[in-house]
Amino acid sequence: MNKLTTGEMAGTALFALILALLAYRIIRGMPKMAGDITAFRKRTLVWTQVALVLTVLQLNFKAGDWRFGIILGLIVLFTGSIWLSARRYDNARQTQSAADQQENNKE
């Protein structure tokens, strides 16, 4: 089994930090997005699925070598967190617009 060297661990930690910062900025910027967020949500779901399939394939075909699998796993977490946030934001926005329509119909 391959061991991660100190440089590889530092690079992986740096990559994880960059992905975390990007995810934070994207998630915080969702309320400012114009238009329909459903397409964005679908794209992130596709990328999450692709990254998950690649991760599983990597772990199956390179048994014992975790280096690339760790990077792909971080990408799965990154795209999955953005997809989940987009889904929650889209559902909240739809609920709010439905409530606004009901309120307008009562007046």
Summary of the structure (lengths in Angstrom):
residues: 107
radius of gyration: 18.8
end to end distance: 69.2
largest distance: 69.2
contacts: 252
relative contact order: 0.14
helix: 85%
strand: 0%
